[in-house]
Amino acid sequence: MIDKILTTTEVAKLLTLSPNTIRKLFDAGEIGGFRIPNSKHRRIRMIDVFRFIRGNDYPVPERLKNDYGAYSARLNSSNSQP
């Protein structure tokens, strides 16, 4: 799930925000992702959604809690290693 690539509309639905808000966050660099070559379309990796959630103390959507928990545990275990 962490490698999944989403559209701005899919991210908006996950975070209960509007697609325009996601586009603005993307354009401002507040949520990571990339543009499709030769296109205006944006794509956002699930890991970038998780980073946005973590970095902004955004509430974790119910349907992402298991995957986000696994991401957080992996991140915390890698930070605790010397």
Backbone bond lengths (Angstrom), bond angles and torsions (degrees), N, CA, C in turn:
res aa  C-N    CA-C-N  psi(-1)  N-CA   C-N-CA  omega(-1)  CA-C   N-CA-C  phi
1 M - - - 1.460 - - 1.537 110.86 -
2 I 1.315 117.32 -33.44 1.466 120.60 -175.40 1.531 111.58 -66.53
3 D 1.342 117.24 -24.70 1.461 121.81 179.87 1.521 113.35 -88.68
4 K 1.316 116.77 -3.35 1.460 120.93 -177.38 1.526 111.03 -62.71
5 I 1.330 116.37 142.40 1.465 122.12 178.30 1.519 107.81 -111.23
6 L 1.329 115.41 130.76 1.460 122.11 -173.55 1.520 112.23 -119.58
7 T 1.322 115.68 156.25 1.464 120.82 171.08 1.523 108.59 -83.27
8 T 1.318 116.69 167.67 1.469 119.54 177.32 1.531 110.50 -63.61
9 T 1.312 117.66 -33.98 1.468 120.55 178.61 1.524 111.03 -66.86
10 E 1.323 117.11 -40.48 1.469 120.44 177.65 1.526 111.25 -64.20
11 V 1.324 116.91 -41.88 1.462 120.71 178.11 1.531 109.67 -64.92
12 A 1.316 116.51 -41.66 1.464 120.57 178.76 1.528 110.98 -58.38
13 K 1.320 117.22 -42.98 1.463 120.79 178.79 1.519 111.21 -65.28
14 L 1.329 117.09 -40.95 1.464 120.40 179.48 1.527 111.84 -62.64
15 L 1.332 115.70 -42.02 1.468 120.40 -174.69 1.523 113.05 -95.06
16 T 1.323 117.05 3.61 1.471 123.28 -176.57 1.534 111.33 51.12
17 L 1.322 114.39 48.93 1.460 122.72 174.17 1.524 107.14 -124.19
18 S 1.301 116.87 168.44 1.465 119.19 178.08 1.531 109.98 -81.70
19 P 1.325 116.85 153.71 1.474 119.43 175.48 1.529 111.74 -57.80
20 N 1.337 117.84 -35.65 1.470 120.15 177.54 1.521 111.34 -62.57
21 T 1.313 117.52 -39.55 1.469 120.76 178.38 1.522 110.12 -63.63
22 I 1.326 116.91 -42.80 1.470 120.10 178.46 1.525 110.16 -62.63
23 R 1.329 117.14 -42.73 1.475 120.02 177.92 1.526 110.70 -60.68
24 K 1.330 117.29 -42.56 1.473 120.82 179.13 1.521 111.04 -64.80
25 L 1.336 117.48 -41.80 1.466 120.84 177.76 1.527 110.49 -63.19
26 F 1.319 116.68 -41.04 1.471 121.89 177.64 1.522 110.25 -62.27
27 D 1.328 115.99 -50.74 1.470 120.42 -176.98 1.532 112.18 -64.34
28 A 1.337 116.39 -28.55 1.464 120.78 178.26 1.528 112.06 -84.81
29 G 1.327 116.91 -4.35 1.458 120.46 179.80 1.516 113.80 80.61
30 E 1.319 117.46 12.95 1.463 120.71 -178.46 1.521 112.74 -83.98
31 I 1.312 116.31 -18.65 1.465 121.15 172.78 1.524 106.17 -134.11
32 G 1.322 115.07 131.96 1.461 119.94 -175.23 1.507 112.83 -76.39
33 G 1.303 115.31 170.50 1.452 121.64 177.96 1.512 110.27 156.72
34 F 1.314 115.70 -160.78 1.457 120.14 -179.68 1.521 109.32 -152.71
35 R 1.306 115.05 162.68 1.459 121.19 175.37 1.531 108.56 -99.06
36 I 1.319 114.82 146.36 1.459 120.70 174.43 1.534 106.70 -68.90
37 P 1.335 118.90 131.12 1.463 120.28 179.81 1.535 112.17 -55.37
38 N 1.319 115.43 140.13 1.469 123.11 -179.89 1.526 112.77 59.05
39 S 1.328 115.64 33.51 1.459 121.05 -176.76 1.526 109.37 -151.36
40 K 1.304 116.49 161.87 1.458 120.89 173.78 1.529 111.46 -93.80
41 H 1.328 116.57 -4.25 1.461 121.01 -175.35 1.520 111.35 -71.65
42 R 1.326 114.89 141.34 1.456 122.18 -179.96 1.525 109.32 -107.88
43 R 1.314 116.40 150.44 1.459 122.45 173.60 1.521 108.01 -132.84
44 I 1.297 115.37 143.21 1.461 121.62 -176.39 1.520 108.35 -128.52
45 R 1.321 115.86 127.27 1.461 120.69 177.68 1.529 109.43 -76.01
46 M 1.312 115.81 149.08 1.465 119.60 178.55 1.526 111.04 -58.35
47 I 1.327 117.08 -36.33 1.466 119.51 178.67 1.533 110.76 -61.64
48 D 1.343 116.94 -33.51 1.462 120.02 177.03 1.529 111.17 -69.91
49 V 1.328 116.28 -33.02 1.472 119.69 174.29 1.531 108.88 -64.39
50 F 1.336 116.83 -45.70 1.462 120.25 178.89 1.531 111.74 -62.11
51 R 1.323 116.72 -39.70 1.476 119.89 177.83 1.527 110.73 -64.42
52 F 1.325 116.49 -39.23 1.464 120.64 177.02 1.527 110.02 -62.35
53 I 1.317 117.02 -46.18 1.464 121.58 179.41 1.524 110.03 -58.65
54 R 1.317 116.19 -49.62 1.470 121.60 -176.93 1.533 111.55 -66.31
55 G 1.321 116.96 -43.85 1.460 120.75 -175.38 1.518 114.45 -74.29
56 N 1.320 116.65 -17.08 1.463 120.01 -177.29 1.523 113.07 -118.09
57 D 1.333 116.51 11.70 1.472 121.37 -176.93 1.524 110.90 49.22
58 Y 1.314 115.75 39.22 1.459 121.75 179.87 1.527 108.26 -78.78
59 P 1.318 118.35 139.98 1.471 118.93 179.89 1.534 111.09 -63.43
60 V 1.316 115.44 136.27 1.462 120.79 -178.92 1.531 108.35 -77.22
61 P 1.329 116.98 121.19 1.462 119.25 177.29 1.528 110.77 -59.21
62 E 1.317 116.02 142.97 1.471 121.91 -176.59 1.529 112.14 -51.19
63 R 1.322 117.43 -44.20 1.462 118.74 -175.20 1.530 113.83 -75.43
64 L 1.323 117.20 -5.06 1.469 120.86 175.99 1.522 112.85 -106.48
65 K 1.323 117.98 -3.44 1.471 120.36 -172.45 1.523 113.69 -57.24
66 N 1.329 118.98 -43.40 1.471 120.15 -179.61 1.521 111.57 -64.34
67 D 1.326 116.80 -47.91 1.461 120.30 -179.25 1.522 111.39 -67.81
68 Y 1.331 117.13 -38.59 1.456 120.15 178.74 1.531 110.46 -66.93
69 G 1.323 115.74 -38.57 1.472 119.76 177.69 1.514 111.33 -61.23
70 A 1.327 116.99 -41.43 1.469 121.11 178.05 1.527 110.30 -65.50
71 Y 1.323 116.81 -40.66 1.466 121.59 177.72 1.530 110.35 -62.07
72 S 1.327 116.57 -46.73 1.470 120.94 -179.03 1.517 111.34 -63.82
73 A 1.331 116.84 -41.94 1.465 120.40 179.81 1.521 110.35 -63.05
74 R 1.331 116.27 -42.72 1.470 120.38 179.47 1.522 110.56 -65.17
75 L 1.325 116.36 -40.66 1.460 120.90 179.27 1.520 110.72 -65.71
76 N 1.321 116.87 -44.40 1.469 121.07 179.76 1.519 111.92 -65.35
77 S 1.331 117.80 -37.85 1.473 119.64 179.97 1.520 110.75 -70.10
78 S 1.322 118.44 -33.96 1.462 119.83 179.14 1.537 110.87 -74.71
79 N 1.326 117.95 -27.52 1.464 121.21 177.36 1.520 112.41 -77.30
80 S 1.343 118.30 -21.76 1.453 120.18 -177.27 1.518 112.42 -88.95
81 Q 1.331 117.48 -9.15 1.461 120.17 178.62 1.520 110.09 -80.04
82 P 1.347 116.63 141.12 1.477 119.00 -179.76 1.506 114.07 -66.40
